[in-house]
Amino acid sequence: TGSGQKVTVNMLAVAMDCQAQELTTHLNLGILPERSAAPFAHAWVTAPYGVYRTADGYLTLAQIPLHLLGEALDNNRMREMSAWKDGITHRDEVYTIVSEILPERTTAEWLAIFDQHKIWAGPVYTYADLATDLHVIETGMIAEVVHPTIGTLRMPNIPLALSETPATIRLAPPLLGEHTDEVLRELLGYSDARLAELYAHGAI
């Protein structure tokens, strides 16, 4: 229409939208999610979905056929779980088995094993891991600017990628009062004499 409009967003609506899958299920089927004894990442997603400790950190596991995970872990009990419903019925048992076995190897070792068995898994990064990740570096997800007192200042880059007018972080945060003279001159029309007077009286 070429006309502007008012945009209203409230935090409750956003929180509800973040749970659209679960809330839609409840609104139409009346089902309420039940918390499991094990700390799974989602109330309705089948085991082993979640985060697990390894010998040197953590990794995540997605929804995967349990008998395939049993092969990767060399666990006979999980080899028996071939039905989809086993991931729901035996959620807590699966969590116990997986959480007891994974600390036996490092994250990298498990990821190599899971890759061989075509199991969807990934590392859980610390900030230090994230900052040195090749994908993060190559895609420019961390920006650098020069600060007058700190030197090189690193920060998360703008997450939106625009093909024609890419956004950039060009300037470091200003020092206290760094742009006072500029603002008073350009926006309020103060002369150098007026600025000198204000400085002399301690007003700025």
Residue pairs with C-beta under 8 A, 6 or more apart in sequence:
16 23
22 33
22 43
22 44
25 31
25 44
26 32
26 33
33 43
33 44
34 43
35 43
36 43
36 91
36 92
36 95
37 92
38 47
38 50
38 91
38 92
38 95
38 96
38 99
39 50
39 95
40 47
40 49
40 50
40 91
40 95
41 49
41 50
41 51
41 60
42 49
42 50
45 63
46 63
46 84
46 87
46 88
46 91
47 66
47 87
47 88
47 90
47 91
47 94
47 95
47 98
48 61
48 64
48 66
48 69
48 87
48 94
48 95
48 98
49 61
49 62
49 63
50 60
50 61
50 95
51 58
51 59
51 60
51 124
52 58
52 59
52 60
52 61
52 98
52 99
52 102
53 99
53 102
53 103
54 102
54 103
54 105
54 106
54 107
54 110
55 103
55 104
55 105
55 106
55 107
55 109
56 106
56 107
57 106
57 107
57 123
57 124
57 126
58 107
58 123
58 124
59 102
59 107
59 110
59 111
59 121
59 122
59 123
59 124
60 121
60 122
60 123
60 124
61 69
61 98
61 119
61 120
61 121
62 120
62 121
63 87
63 120
64 119
64 120
65 82
66 78
66 81
66 82
66 86
66 87
66 90
66 94
67 78
67 79
67 80
67 81
67 82
68 117
68 118
68 119
69 75
69 78
69 98
69 117
69 119
70 76
70 77
70 78
70 79
70 80
70 81
71 79
71 117
72 113
72 114
72 116
72 117
72 119
73 97
73 98
73 101
75 97
75 101
77 93
77 97
78 94
78 97
81 87
81 90
81 94
86 94
87 94
102 110
105 113
107 123
107 124
108 123
110 121
111 121
111 122
111 123
114 120
114 121
123 129
125 133
130 136
131 142
131 154
136 142
140 157
141 156
141 157
141 159
142 154
142 155
142 156
142 157
143 154
143 155
143 156
143 157
143 158
143 168
143 169
144 152
144 153
144 154
145 152
145 153
145 155
145 169
145 170
145 171
145 172
146 152
146 153
146 172
147 153
147 172
147 173
148 172
148 175
149 175
150 172
153 172
153 173
155 169
157 169
158 167
158 168
158 169
160 167
177 204
180 204
181 195
184 190
184 194
184 195
184 198
184 204
185 195
190 198
195 204
198 204
